[in-house]
Every structure is written in structure tokens, then in C-alpha cells.
Amino acid sequence: MNEILARRLAGVTGIAAAAALILEVPLYFVYSGPPPDANVLSRLLIGIVALGLLVMFVTAFRELVRRVSPAYEWAASLAFSAGLVYATVTLVSSGLEAGAVIAADHPIDPTIAVSGTYILYGSISRLMLGFFLTAVGFVISRTRLLPRWTGRSAYVLAAVNLLFVPSLFFGNAPADFYAANGWGTTALMGAILSYWLLAVGISTYRSSRRVALEHSR
């Protein structure tokens, strides 16, 4: 895979993953009580697709760094590993929620009923995203393979995610902002990640055109 193809693949998968995440998040706020199964399974399916695309994005990002600046491949590998763990943990959470909803004979709110996902969606995911974003910010700031704002924003978002790691001490009410499964810990962080990923995906794809023009000269 050459640099231009790596930039395009990272850009396209980043944009697609972000679009799926942006579509998923509002579905959590449609119903005030236990949502119907169709709502829960739809948002989980969209989330599963988004996470699959995210795995492709972190893989393409690592390959891009390898092509542009091999000296920092180790940092890109850290970003890849943390991103892959985040996706895996969240996929497991989605599987647990989907299984509980399918097995239940009445509508349930899996964000409350499935206690095994509290820490997976919350503190563990926030920690892994913090590691991922820190590594991404470091790579971008050292290699300058993307605009400076992408690296700085990755650092800021990493810090915000890490602030939510202790949320496991603050109960399990989704209506609370700062709780193990609170809307700030899960939905808000997911929404911010999706828009950041969208911006980075667009920037990465656009950079492939610049590189292609430079190579054609």
C-alpha cells in the first residue's frame, strides 16, 4: 500500500465510521423509558458497523505512518493497539446488550439492565480512547502528516476522556452526567469522538490530493 492509498483509505473509513456513530447516538435519546427492541437493535447494529470501520481506520493510519515516517511506527502501533482494544471492548458490550434484549420477553433498557457493560462502555473505553488519542496526537505532532490542529485536538480529547475514567465511583444512572454509564461518560464522549473522527477523516482524505499533486510534479 502506497502513501496516497493509505491516506485515502484512512480518510474514507474515518468518514464512514464517523457518519455511522453520528447516526447511532441520537437513537439513545428517542425514548424516555425502556425503548422497543427495534430501536436498541438498530442502534447496536449501526454501532457495530461503525466499530468495524474504526478498526479499518486505525489499521490504515498505522500503515500511513509507516509510509511517511517509519521512525514513528512504534507510536502508530500503540495507537493501533489501543484503538483495536477500544473497538473490541465496545463490540463485547454491544453483544451483551443485544443478547439481553433478544432474550427478554418485554422491552428493557440495556443501559441499565445489563450491568456488565457499565465499566466496558465507561471507564475502560475512556481509558483506551485516552491512550489512542494521545498516541495519535503524538504521531501527528512529530511527523506533521496532517494539519497541526488534528494533533492538538487529539490531545485535548484524550485529556477529556481520561477525566471520565473515575466515573465508575459515581453510580449507574444514565440520566446523570458523570456516572459509570452516565450520558456524559458514554453518549457525549461518543458524539465528540464521532465529530472529531469526521473532521480528521476529511482532512486525511483531502491530504491525499495534495500528496498526489506533489508526486505528479
NUPATOR-168130 format. One record per residue (C-alpha): residue number from 0; residue in three letters; x, y, z. Coordinates in Angstrom, 3 decimals, padded with zeros to 6 digits, m for minus. Layout:
site pos NUM code ala u X v Y w Z;
...
***
This chain:
site pos 0 code met u 000.000 v 000.000 w 000.000;
site pos 1 code asn u 001.482 v 003.370 w m001.027;
site pos 2 code glu u 001.087 v 006.653 w 000.859;
site pos 3 code ile u m001.710 v 008.012 w m001.319;
site pos 4 code leu u m003.793 v 004.847 w m000.991;
site pos 5 code ala u m003.199 v 004.770 w 002.787;
site pos 6 code arg u m004.379 v 008.378 w 003.099;
site pos 7 code arg u m007.480 v 007.690 w 001.022;
site pos 8 code leu u m008.356 v 004.518 w 002.913;
site pos 9 code ala u m007.869 v 006.198 w 006.297;
site pos 10 code gly u m009.924 v 009.162 w 005.128;
site pos 11 code val u m012.820 v 007.145 w 003.715;
site pos 12 code thr u m013.043 v 004.738 w 006.659;
site pos 13 code gly u m012.735 v 007.588 w 009.150;
site pos 14 code ile u m015.564 v 009.492 w 007.479;
site pos 15 code ala u m017.749 v 006.379 w 007.210;
site pos 16 code ala u m017.144 v 005.374 w 010.842;
site pos 17 code ala u m017.952 v 008.902 w 011.996;
site pos 18 code ala u m021.148 v 009.017 w 009.929;
site pos 19 code ala u m022.339 v 005.749 w 011.490;
site pos 20 code leu u m021.533 v 006.967 w 015.007;
site pos 21 code ile u m023.319 v 010.273 w 014.383;
site pos 22 code leu u m026.379 v 008.321 w 013.212;
site pos 23 code glu u m026.245 v 005.995 w 016.230;
site pos 24 code val u m026.028 v 008.453 w 019.138;
site pos 25 code pro u m029.441 v 010.193 w 018.730;
site pos 26 code leu u m031.209 v 006.824 w 018.855;
site pos 27 code tyr u m030.323 v 006.636 w 022.557;
site pos 28 code phe u m032.499 v 009.684 w 023.294;
site pos 29 code val u m035.677 v 008.864 w 021.355;
site pos 30 code tyr u m037.492 v 007.173 w 024.276;
site pos 31 code ser u m037.619 v 008.221 w 027.923;
site pos 32 code gly u m038.369 v 004.712 w 029.204;
site pos 33 code pro u m037.347 v 001.242 w 028.033;
site pos 34 code pro u m037.092 v 001.523 w 024.243;
site pos 35 code pro u m038.594 v m001.060 w 021.861;
site pos 36 code asp u m036.316 v m003.848 w 020.702;
site pos 37 code ala u m036.161 v m002.407 w 017.178;
site pos 38 code asn u m034.630 v 000.807 w 018.494;
site pos 39 code val u m031.992 v m000.936 w 020.602;
site pos 40 code leu u m031.011 v m003.481 w 017.953;
site pos 41 code ser u m030.878 v m000.810 w 015.234;
site pos 42 code arg u m028.526 v 001.427 w 017.182;
site pos 43 code leu u m026.376 v m001.543 w 018.161;
site pos 44 code leu u m026.141 v m002.699 w 014.543;
site pos 45 code ile u m025.127 v 000.777 w 013.414;
site pos 46 code gly u m022.563 v 000.883 w 016.210;
site pos 47 code ile u m021.134 v m002.499 w 015.240;
site pos 48 code val u m020.657 v m001.310 w 011.651;
site pos 49 code ala u m019.036 v 001.892 w 012.923;
site pos 50 code leu u m016.584 v m000.051 w 015.064;
site pos 51 code gly u m015.659 v m002.299 w 012.150;
site pos 52 code leu u m014.897 v 000.814 w 010.108;
site pos 53 code leu u m012.919 v 002.237 w 013.020;
site pos 54 code val u m010.705 v m000.868 w 013.009;
site pos 55 code met u m010.048 v m000.240 w 009.324;
site pos 56 code phe u m009.233 v 003.402 w 010.083;
site pos 57 code val u m006.657 v 002.646 w 012.782;
site pos 58 code thr u m005.090 v m000.009 w 010.542;
site pos 59 code ala u m004.804 v 002.429 w 007.631;
site pos 60 code phe u m003.440 v 005.120 w 009.968;
site pos 61 code arg u m000.664 v 002.811 w 011.138;
site pos 62 code glu u 000.186 v 001.979 w 007.539;
site pos 63 code leu u 000.222 v 005.675 w 006.652;
site pos 64 code val u 002.711 v 006.454 w 009.413;
site pos 65 code arg u 004.847 v 003.532 w 008.316;
site pos 66 code arg u 004.999 v 005.014 w 004.813;
site pos 67 code val u 005.521 v 008.646 w 005.823;
site pos 68 code ser u 007.776 v 008.330 w 008.863;
site pos 69 code pro u 008.995 v 004.799 w 009.727;
site pos 70 code ala u 010.819 v 006.152 w 012.784;
site pos 71 code tyr u 007.445 v 006.691 w 014.481;
site pos 72 code glu u 005.878 v 003.393 w 013.522;
site pos 73 code trp u 006.172 v 002.308 w 017.161;
site pos 74 code ala u 003.852 v 005.158 w 018.226;
site pos 75 code ala u 001.433 v 004.344 w 015.414;
site pos 76 code ser u 001.422 v 000.740 w 016.647;
site pos 77 code leu u 000.459 v 001.993 w 020.110;
site pos 78 code ala u m002.420 v 003.942 w 018.560;
site pos 79 code phe u m003.457 v 000.871 w 016.561;
site pos 80 code ser u m003.358 v m001.400 w 019.621;
site pos 81 code ala u m005.335 v 000.997 w 021.830;
site pos 82 code gly u m007.868 v 001.628 w 019.068;
site pos 83 code leu u m008.281 v m002.099 w 018.473;
site pos 84 code val u m008.800 v m002.767 w 022.194;
site pos 85 code tyr u m011.360 v 000.043 w 022.365;
site pos 86 code ala u m013.270 v m001.396 w 019.406;
site pos 87 code thr u m013.129 v m004.915 w 020.862;
site pos 88 code val u m014.343 v m003.839 w 024.300;
site pos 89 code thr u m017.206 v m001.865 w 022.789;
site pos 90 code leu u m018.167 v m004.739 w 020.492;
site pos 91 code val u m018.342 v m007.055 w 023.503;
site pos 92 code ser u m020.575 v m004.507 w 025.256;
site pos 93 code ser u m022.823 v m004.341 w 022.213;
site pos 94 code gly u m023.052 v m008.122 w 022.117;
site pos 95 code leu u m024.065 v m008.286 w 025.778;
site pos 96 code glu u m026.752 v m005.658 w 025.283;
site pos 97 code ala u m028.113 v m007.266 w 022.121;
site pos 98 code gly u m028.224 v m010.685 w 023.764;
site pos 99 code ala u m030.132 v m009.342 w 026.769;
site pos 100 code val u m032.665 v m007.532 w 024.577;
site pos 101 code ile u m033.250 v m010.556 w 022.346;
site pos 102 code ala u m033.679 v m012.890 w 025.326;
site pos 103 code ala u m036.037 v m010.616 w 027.297;
site pos 104 code asp u m039.785 v m011.189 w 026.874;
site pos 105 code his u m040.515 v m007.483 w 027.396;
site pos 106 code pro u m038.802 v m004.201 w 026.457;
site pos 107 code ile u m035.768 v m003.399 w 028.623;
site pos 108 code asp u m033.315 v m000.537 w 028.770;
site pos 109 code pro u m029.969 v m002.333 w 028.348;
site pos 110 code thr u m028.014 v 000.726 w 029.507;
site pos 111 code ile u m029.439 v m000.024 w 032.974;
site pos 112 code ala u m030.410 v m003.706 w 032.892;
site pos 113 code val u m027.115 v m005.087 w 031.569;
site pos 114 code ser u m024.772 v m004.258 w 034.448;
site pos 115 code gly u m021.783 v m005.969 w 032.810;
site pos 116 code thr u m021.481 v m003.154 w 030.285;
site pos 117 code tyr u m021.216 v m000.267 w 032.755;
site pos 118 code ile u m017.444 v m000.281 w 033.030;
site pos 119 code leu u m016.853 v m001.549 w 029.488;
site pos 120 code tyr u m018.690 v 001.383 w 027.910;
site pos 121 code gly u m017.476 v 003.757 w 030.600;
site pos 122 code ser u m014.116 v 003.737 w 032.357;
site pos 123 code ile u m012.404 v 001.065 w 030.242;
site pos 124 code ser u m013.451 v 002.641 w 026.950;
site pos 125 code arg u m012.467 v 006.108 w 028.168;
site pos 126 code leu u m009.025 v 004.851 w 029.178;
site pos 127 code met u m008.416 v 003.091 w 025.861;
site pos 128 code leu u m009.581 v 006.118 w 023.889;
site pos 129 code gly u m007.340 v 008.320 w 026.009;
site pos 130 code phe u m004.351 v 006.141 w 025.113;
site pos 131 code phe u m005.370 v 006.006 w 021.442;
site pos 132 code leu u m005.843 v 009.748 w 021.079;
site pos 133 code thr u m002.634 v 010.551 w 022.935;
site pos 134 code ala u m000.673 v 008.297 w 020.585;
site pos 135 code val u m002.394 v 009.801 w 017.538;
site pos 136 code gly u m001.658 v 013.318 w 018.763;
site pos 137 code phe u 001.988 v 012.435 w 019.367;
site pos 138 code val u 002.421 v 010.888 w 015.921;
site pos 139 code ile u 000.795 v 013.793 w 014.104;
site pos 140 code ser u 002.727 v 016.438 w 016.037;
site pos 141 code arg u 006.053 v 014.718 w 015.319;
site pos 142 code thr u 005.511 v 013.665 w 011.702;
site pos 143 code arg u 003.239 v 016.513 w 010.519;
site pos 144 code leu u 001.439 v 014.094 w 008.239;
site pos 145 code leu u m001.800 v 016.012 w 008.936;
site pos 146 code pro u m002.579 v 019.649 w 009.857;
site pos 147 code arg u m001.423 v 020.772 w 013.298;
site pos 148 code trp u m004.971 v 021.163 w 014.638;
site pos 149 code thr u m005.610 v 017.421 w 014.286;
site pos 150 code gly u m002.790 v 016.585 w 016.689;
site pos 151 code arg u m003.704 v 019.289 w 019.194;
site pos 152 code ser u m007.373 v 018.341 w 019.189;
site pos 153 code ala u m006.402 v 014.690 w 019.732;
site pos 154 code tyr u m004.503 v 015.684 w 022.882;
site pos 155 code val u m007.445 v 017.722 w 024.175;
site pos 156 code leu u m009.940 v 014.942 w 023.514;
site pos 157 code ala u m007.588 v 012.416 w 025.147;
site pos 158 code ala u m007.477 v 014.537 w 028.311;
site pos 159 code val u m011.277 v 014.824 w 028.401;
site pos 160 code asn u m011.666 v 011.057 w 028.046;
site pos 161 code leu u m009.212 v 010.405 w 030.847;
site pos 162 code leu u m011.188 v 012.733 w 033.130;
site pos 163 code phe u m014.115 v 010.314 w 032.839;
site pos 164 code val u m012.138 v 007.215 w 033.890;
site pos 165 code pro u m013.053 v 007.636 w 037.632;
site pos 166 code ser u m016.773 v 007.809 w 036.752;
site pos 167 code leu u m017.199 v 004.199 w 037.932;
site pos 168 code phe u m017.376 v 005.574 w 041.511;
site pos 169 code phe u m020.492 v 007.637 w 040.788;
site pos 170 code gly u m023.360 v 005.211 w 040.350;
site pos 171 code asn u m025.189 v 003.777 w 037.376;
site pos 172 code ala u m027.871 v 006.289 w 036.430;
site pos 173 code pro u m027.795 v 007.015 w 032.668;
site pos 174 code ala u m029.584 v 010.316 w 033.326;
site pos 175 code asp u m026.588 v 011.547 w 035.340;
site pos 176 code phe u m023.802 v 013.326 w 033.503;
site pos 177 code tyr u m020.892 v 011.792 w 035.431;
site pos 178 code ala u m021.699 v 008.160 w 036.252;
site pos 179 code ala u m020.450 v 004.704 w 035.266;
site pos 180 code asn u m022.973 v 004.700 w 032.414;
site pos 181 code gly u m023.959 v 008.372 w 032.518;
site pos 182 code trp u m024.785 v 010.305 w 029.374;
site pos 183 code gly u m021.637 v 012.364 w 029.711;
site pos 184 code thr u m019.405 v 009.337 w 030.136;
site pos 185 code thr u m020.883 v 007.423 w 027.216;
site pos 186 code ala u m023.131 v 009.330 w 024.793;
site pos 187 code leu u m021.393 v 012.715 w 024.967;
site pos 188 code met u m017.920 v 011.223 w 024.636;
site pos 189 code gly u m019.124 v 009.096 w 021.729;
site pos 190 code ala u m020.623 v 012.125 w 019.992;
site pos 191 code ile u m017.457 v 014.197 w 020.414;
site pos 192 code leu u m015.346 v 011.317 w 019.115;
site pos 193 code ser u m017.579 v 010.948 w 016.053;
site pos 194 code tyr u m017.284 v 014.608 w 015.023;
site pos 195 code trp u m013.531 v 014.630 w 015.670;
site pos 196 code leu u m013.170 v 011.479 w 013.576;
site pos 197 code leu u m015.265 v 013.046 w 010.804;
site pos 198 code ala u m013.021 v 016.126 w 010.704;
site pos 199 code val u m009.834 v 014.042 w 010.772;
site pos 200 code gly u m011.184 v 011.701 w 008.096;
site pos 201 code ile u m011.974 v 014.616 w 005.785;
site pos 202 code ser u m008.564 v 016.174 w 006.438;
site pos 203 code thr u m006.802 v 012.876 w 005.765;
site pos 204 code tyr u m008.657 v 012.265 w 002.514;
site pos 205 code arg u m008.019 v 015.809 w 001.299;
site pos 206 code ser u m004.319 v 015.409 w 002.085;
site pos 207 code ser u m004.155 v 012.543 w m000.432;
site pos 208 code arg u m004.893 v 015.026 w m003.215;
site pos 209 code arg u m002.039 v 017.267 w m002.092;
site pos 210 code val u 000.371 v 014.344 w m001.999;
site pos 211 code ala u m000.815 v 013.145 w m005.415;
site pos 212 code leu u m000.158 v 016.604 w m006.883;
site pos 213 code glu u 003.314 v 016.703 w m005.343;
site pos 214 code his u 004.155 v 013.306 w m006.813;
site pos 215 code ser u 002.918 v 014.338 w m010.244;
site pos 216 code arg u 005.300 v 017.274 w m010.465;
***
